[in-house]
Amino acid sequence: MAARGRLMDALPAGGVMVAVQATEAEVRELLEGVEGAGIAAVNGPRAVVLSGTDVAVLPIVETLRGRGVKTKQLQVSHAFHSPLMEPMLADFAAVVEGLTFSAPGLAIVSNVTGEIATAEDLCSPGYWVRHVRESVRFGDGVEALVNAGVSSFVELGPDGVLSAMVREVLSEGVDVACVPVMRRDRDEVREFLTGLARLTVRGVGVVWEPLTAGGRRVELPTYAFQRRRFWLESGHQATDAAGLGQSAADHPLVGAVVGLAGGDGSVLTGRLSLRSHPWLADHAVGGVVLLPGTAFVELAVRAGVVEAADGAGERSVAVYSRPEDTDETPWTRHATGLVTAGTRPDGVGLEAWPPAGAQAVDASDVYELLAGQGYGYGPVFQGLRSVWRRADEVFAEVVLPEGAQADAQRFGLHPALL
């Protein structure tokens, strides 16, 4: 490895590498008769990397862009796995021929062939020279592993780039876990232990004893956690609104409604707390529980008509609060807005799902990323299941967890879901 790096670094600088969302066949057709360029990697069905001289590679990239293909130029010092590597091959072969090889104790998938490598290949100096120059067949290697019965991939590296690439190779519905054990800008020990935990629940045999010296093993139940609550959902019940001269609102966030004297406005009132609305505890920012912005939208939709309409037919709506049992404390205004009559928008063409032409987006670590930015979303606010992107449009499947569904029909749209 040291010799390989040294010889590559000694090559003249220059050349480019460009990732393109095209098939290998499309790219090979454009490479016919072109000198100084080649395919550096085939990472998936529509994930190819071109490598070579600027003069050879960039015209091909422009042709693909003209066909609507997405491209991205990589930040590299040299055009690896391209004809520009050839001046170092003889010197590298001389180094490799002086090494002693032994058959591996574990099966290895070759990135040169995309198949499980033979001991004859791995013990041949010529194989390692080909390894420098030829295409990296990562996508084929992933498929070879899945065909061999592999269902869990562990990425040992500085981030989760390869894990995302594995998911792009596999067909939808294939039950495979991709577990990076290091992530950029995150605590190394925590990420490593989290990765081991994910592998354990997948049924992968993990030897925990070296990490838990002095501790004891406790068997977990073989059934899924039921997450049933055995205490009262509400700390106190609302008094009968009619007995107070008000109307019942029949809404989880609003207890009663009263019309204003001398006009056609209304006041909607209610109490919010973590005792009466425990699901709010699942929405914290910087360690502080906050009423989500979507709850203000829900309140405005529920209000519908609050104050008299102005000349333009708009009615204003405002949301205020103050701590309970403190009449002397001034009210805090949290939100204002306008409500007006409108028309329902046209359909957005979701007869087919996922939408035609939409590309799947990996969202498996979205809540980990948000947590790193200070957003403490608990189970009720972790409903994102799948995401697709088509040009500037984003499509998603979002599910309200079972434990939060009891009151869902009483909302216009549950704030956690919205």
C-alpha positions in Angstrom: 0.0 0.0 0.0 2.8 2.4 0.8 4.5 1.7 -2.6 1.2 2.1 -4.4 0.5 5.4 -2.8 4.1 6.7 -3.4 4.1 5.7 -7.1 0.6 7.2 -7.7 1.7 10.5 -6.0 4.8 10.6 -8.1 2.7 10.7 -11.3 2.2 14.1 -13.0 -0.8 16.0 -11.6 -3.9 16.4 -13.8 -6.8 14.5 -15.1 -10.4 14.4 -13.8 -12.9 12.0 -12.3 -16.6 12.6 -12.8 -19.5 10.7 -11.2 -22.5 10.3 -13.6 -26.0 8.9 -13.0 -25.9 6.7 -16.1 -25.7 3.0 -16.9 -22.3 1.3 -17.7 -23.6 0.5 -21.2 -24.4 4.2 -21.9 -21.0 5.3 -20.8 -19.1 2.6 -22.7 -20.9 3.5 -25.9 -19.6 7.1 -25.6 -16.1 5.9 -24.8 -15.7 4.0 -28.0 -12.7 5.3 -29.9 -11.8 7.8 -27.2 -8.2 7.7 -25.9 -7.2 8.8 -22.5 -10.4 8.0 -20.6 -12.1 5.0 -19.1 -14.5 3.8 -16.4 -13.0 4.1 -13.0 -15.9 2.6 -11.1 -19.3 1.0 -11.5 -20.9 1.6 -8.2 -24.5 0.7 -9.1 -27.0 0.3 -11.9 -26.9 4.0 -12.6 -23.7 5.1 -10.8 -20.6 5.2 -12.9 -17.3 7.2 -12.5 -15.4 8.4 -15.5 -11.7 9.0 -15.2 -8.9 10.3 -17.5 -7.7 13.5 -19.2 -9.8 16.6 -19.3 -9.8 16.6 -23.1 -11.2 13.0 -23.2 -13.6 13.0 -20.2 -15.3 16.4 -20.3 -16.8 16.2 -23.8 -18.5 12.9 -22.7 -19.7 14.5 -19.6 -21.3 17.4 -21.6 -23.0 14.9 -23.9 -24.5 13.1 -20.9 -25.6 16.4 -19.3 -27.3 17.2 -22.6 -29.4 14.0 -22.1 -30.5 15.2 -18.7 -28.0 13.0 -16.8 -26.8 14.3 -13.4 -23.0 14.6 -13.1 -20.6 15.6 -10.3 -16.9 16.3 -10.7 -14.9 14.7 -7.9 -12.1 16.5 -6.0 -9.1 14.3 -6.6 -5.3 14.8 -7.1 -5.1 12.3 -10.0 -7.3 10.4 -12.4 -7.3 7.0 -10.7 -8.2 3.8 -12.4 -7.6 5.4 -15.8 -5.0 5.2 -18.6 -3.1 7.9 -16.6 -2.1 5.3 -14.1 -0.2 3.2 -16.7 3.3 4.9 -16.2 3.5 3.5 -12.7 2.4 -0.1 -13.4 5.8 -1.6 -14.2 7.4 -0.1 -11.1 4.5 -1.3 -9.0 4.7 -4.8 -10.5 8.4 -5.0 -9.4 7.4 -4.2 -5.9 4.5 -6.7 -5.7 6.6 -9.5 -7.3 8.9 -9.3 -4.2 6.1 -10.0 -1.8 5.0 -13.3 -0.2 1.3 -14.2 -0.6 -0.9 -16.5 1.4 -4.4 -17.7 0.8 -6.9 -15.6 2.9 -8.7 -17.1 5.9 -11.9 -15.2 5.0 -13.8 -14.9 1.7 -13.1 -11.7 -0.1 -15.1 -10.1 -2.8 -12.9 -8.7 -5.5 -13.5 -5.1 -6.7 -11.7 -6.1 -9.9 -14.1 -8.9 -10.9 -17.1 -8.1 -8.8 -17.1 -11.7 -7.7 -15.8 -13.8 -4.7 -12.1 -13.9 -5.4 -10.1 -17.2 -5.7 -6.9 -17.8 -3.7 -5.1 -18.1 -7.0 -6.2 -14.5 -7.9 -5.3 -13.0 -4.6 -1.9 -14.7 -4.5 -1.0 -13.4 -8.0 1.2 -10.3 -8.4 -0.6 -9.6 -11.7 -4.0 -9.3 -9.9 -2.8 -6.4 -7.7 -1.4 -4.6 -10.8 -4.8 -4.9 -12.4 -6.3 -3.6 -9.2 -4.6 -0.3 -9.8 -5.7 0.2 -13.4 -9.0 -1.5 -13.9 -12.5 -0.4 -13.0 -13.8 -0.8 -9.4 -16.8 -3.0 -9.7 -18.4 -2.1 -6.4 -22.0 -2.6 -7.5 -21.3 -6.1 -8.8 -19.5 -6.9 -5.6 -22.5 -5.9 -3.5 -24.8 -8.1 -5.6 -22.4 -11.0 -5.2 -22.5 -10.7 -1.5 -26.3 -10.6 -1.4 -26.5 -13.6 -3.7 -24.1 -15.4 -1.2 -26.6 -14.8 1.6 -25.2 -11.6 3.2 -27.9 -9.5 4.8 -25.8 -7.1 6.9 -23.1 -4.8 5.6 -20.6 -3.1 8.0 -18.7 -0.1 6.8 -15.3 0.5 8.3 -14.3 4.0 7.2 -14.6 7.7 8.0 -18.3 8.1 7.1 -21.3 6.4 5.7 -20.7 6.9 2.0 -20.4 3.3 1.0 -23.5 2.3 3.0 -25.5 4.8 1.0 -24.0 3.3 -2.2 -25.0 -0.2 -1.2 -28.7 0.8 -0.8 -28.6 2.3 -4.3 -27.4 -1.0 -5.8 -30.1 -3.1 -4.2 -33.7 -3.6 -5.5 -36.5 -2.1 -3.5 -37.7 -4.6 -0.8 -34.4 -6.4 -0.3 -33.9 -6.8 3.4 -30.3 -5.7 3.9 -28.9 -3.5 6.7 -26.0 -1.1 6.0 -24.2 -0.1 9.2 -21.4 2.4 9.2 -19.5 2.3 12.5 -18.0 5.8 12.1 -19.6 9.0 11.0 -18.0 12.3 10.2 -18.1 14.9 13.1 -19.7 12.4 15.5 -18.4 10.8 18.7 -16.4 7.7 17.6 -17.2 5.5 20.6 -20.9 6.3 20.5 -21.1 5.6 16.8 -19.2 2.4 17.1 -21.4 1.0 19.9 -24.5 2.1 18.1 -23.4 0.2 15.1 -22.7 -2.9 17.1 -26.2 -2.6 18.7 -27.8 -2.4 15.3 -26.0 -5.5 14.2 -27.1 -7.3 17.3 -30.8 -6.7 16.7 -30.2 -8.0 13.2 -29.1 -11.3 14.6 -25.4 -10.8 13.9 -23.2 -12.5 16.5 -21.4 -9.7 18.4 -19.0 -10.6 21.2 -19.8 -7.9 23.9 -17.7 -9.3 26.7 -14.6 -7.2 26.0 -16.7 -4.0 26.2 -18.7 -5.0 29.3 -16.0 -6.3 31.6 -17.5 -6.6 35.1 -21.1 -6.3 33.8 -23.7 -8.9 33.5 -25.8 -10.1 30.5 -29.6 -9.8 30.7 -31.7 -11.6 28.2 -34.2 -9.4 26.4 -37.7 -10.6 25.7 -38.2 -12.4 22.4 -41.3 -10.3 21.6 -41.5 -6.7 20.4 -41.9 -4.0 23.1 -45.6 -3.3 23.3 -45.3 0.4 24.4 -48.6 0.2 26.2 -49.3 2.9 28.8 -50.8 2.0 32.2 -51.3 5.5 33.6 -53.8 8.2 32.9 -53.2 10.1 29.7 -54.5 13.4 31.2 -53.6 14.9 34.5 -56.8 16.8 34.8 -60.1 16.9 32.9 -61.7 19.9 31.4 -64.8 21.2 33.2 -68.1 21.0 31.3 -67.9 24.0 28.9 -71.7 24.5 28.7 -71.8 25.0 32.5 -69.4 27.9 32.0 -71.5 29.5 29.3 -69.2 28.3 26.5 -69.4 25.7 23.7 -67.4 22.5 23.7 -64.7 22.6 21.0 -64.1 18.8 20.6 -60.5 19.3 19.7 -57.4 17.9 21.5 -55.8 21.4 21.8 -58.9 23.5 22.4 -61.4 22.9 25.3 -64.1 25.5 24.7 -65.3 28.3 22.3 -67.1 31.5 23.3 -68.4 34.2 20.9 -67.4 37.8 21.5 -70.0 40.3 22.5 -70.7 43.1 20.0 -69.2 41.3 17.0 -68.8 38.0 15.1 -65.4 37.1 16.5 -64.7 34.2 18.8 -62.2 33.1 21.4 -61.0 29.5 21.6 -59.4 28.5 24.9 -57.7 25.5 26.3 -54.9 24.2 28.6 -51.7 22.6 27.4 -49.2 20.7 29.6 -47.0 17.7 29.5 -49.5 16.0 31.8 -52.5 16.6 29.6 -50.6 16.3 26.3 -47.6 13.9 27.0 -46.8 13.6 23.3 -45.5 17.2 23.3 -42.5 16.0 25.3 -41.3 14.3 22.1 -40.6 17.8 20.5 -37.6 19.5 22.1 -35.1 21.9 20.7 -31.9 22.5 22.6 -33.2 20.4 25.4 -36.3 22.6 25.8 -39.8 21.3 25.1 -41.6 23.6 22.6 -45.0 23.6 21.1 -44.3 22.7 17.4 -45.0 25.3 14.8 -47.5 22.9 13.2 -49.6 23.1 16.3 -50.1 26.8 15.6 -51.2 25.9 12.1 -53.7 23.4 13.5 -55.1 26.0 15.9 -55.6 28.5 13.1 -57.3 25.9 10.9 -59.6 24.9 13.8 -60.4 28.6 14.5 -61.5 29.1 10.9 -63.3 32.4 11.6 -62.1 34.4 14.6 -62.6 38.1 14.0 -64.8 40.1 11.7 -63.7 40.1 8.0 -62.1 43.2 6.6 -62.8 44.8 3.2 -60.8 42.1 1.5 -62.6 39.3 3.1 -59.7 38.4 5.4 -60.1 37.6 9.1 -57.2 37.8 11.5 -56.3 35.1 13.9 -53.8 35.2 16.8 -52.5 32.7 19.4 -51.7 33.8 23.0 -50.7 32.0 26.1 -49.7 32.6 29.7 -48.8 30.3 32.6 -51.7 28.8 34.5 -53.1 30.4 37.6 -51.3 33.7 37.1 -53.9 36.3 36.2 -51.3 39.1 36.8 -48.9 37.7 34.1 -49.3 39.5 30.7 -50.3 37.3 27.8 -47.6 36.4 25.3 -48.5 36.5 21.6 -47.0 33.6 19.7 -48.5 33.7 16.3 -50.6 35.9 14.0 -52.1 35.2 10.6 -54.9 35.8 8.2 -57.7 33.4 7.3 -59.5 33.8 4.0 -61.8 31.7 1.8 -59.9 29.7 -0.9 -60.2 26.9 -3.3 -58.8 23.4 -3.1 -55.7 23.1 -5.2 -55.6 20.7 -8.2 -54.4 17.2 -7.6 -50.6 16.5 -7.7 -50.8 13.3 -9.7 -50.2 10.6 -7.0 -52.1 7.9 -8.7 -48.8 5.9 -9.0 -46.8 5.4 -5.8 -43.9 6.0 -5.6 -44.4 8.7 -8.3 -43.0 7.9 -11.7 -39.4 9.1 -12.2 -38.8 9.7 -8.5 -35.5 8.5 -7.1 -35.3 7.0 -3.6 -33.4 9.1 -1.0 -31.7 7.5 2.0 -33.4 8.9 5.1 -32.4 6.3 7.6 -30.2 8.6 9.7 -32.3 11.8 9.4 -33.2 11.8 13.1 -29.6 11.1 14.2 -28.6 14.1 12.1 -31.3 16.3 13.6 -30.3 15.2 17.1 -26.8 16.4 16.3 -28.3 19.8 15.5 -30.2 20.0 18.8 -33.6 18.7 17.7 -34.7 16.2 20.2 -37.5 14.3 18.4 -39.1 11.5 20.4 -41.0 8.5 18.9 -44.2 10.5 18.2 -42.2 12.9 16.0 -40.2 10.2 14.2 -42.8 9.2 11.6 -40.7 9.6 8.4 -40.5 6.2 6.7 -39.4 6.8 3.0 -38.4 9.7 0.8 -38.2 10.1 -3.0 -37.0 13.1 -5.0 -38.0 14.1 -8.6 -36.2 17.3 -9.8 -37.3 19.9 -7.2 -40.2 17.8 -5.8 -39.9 15.7 -2.7 -42.3 12.9 -1.9 -42.5 11.1 1.5 -44.3 8.5 3.4 -45.0 9.6 7.0 -46.8 7.5 9.6 -48.1 8.6 13.0 -46.9 6.0 15.6 -49.6 3.7 17.0 -49.5 5.2 20.4 -50.4 8.7 19.1 -53.3 7.6 16.8 -56.1 7.6 19.4 -56.8 11.4 19.0 -55.6 11.7 15.4 -59.1 11.9 13.9 -60.0 14.9 16.1 -57.2 17.0 14.6 -57.4 18.5 11.1 -53.9 16.9 10.8 -52.0 15.8 13.8 -49.1 18.3 14.4 -46.5 15.5 14.7 -47.6 14.1 11.3 -47.6 17.6 9.7 
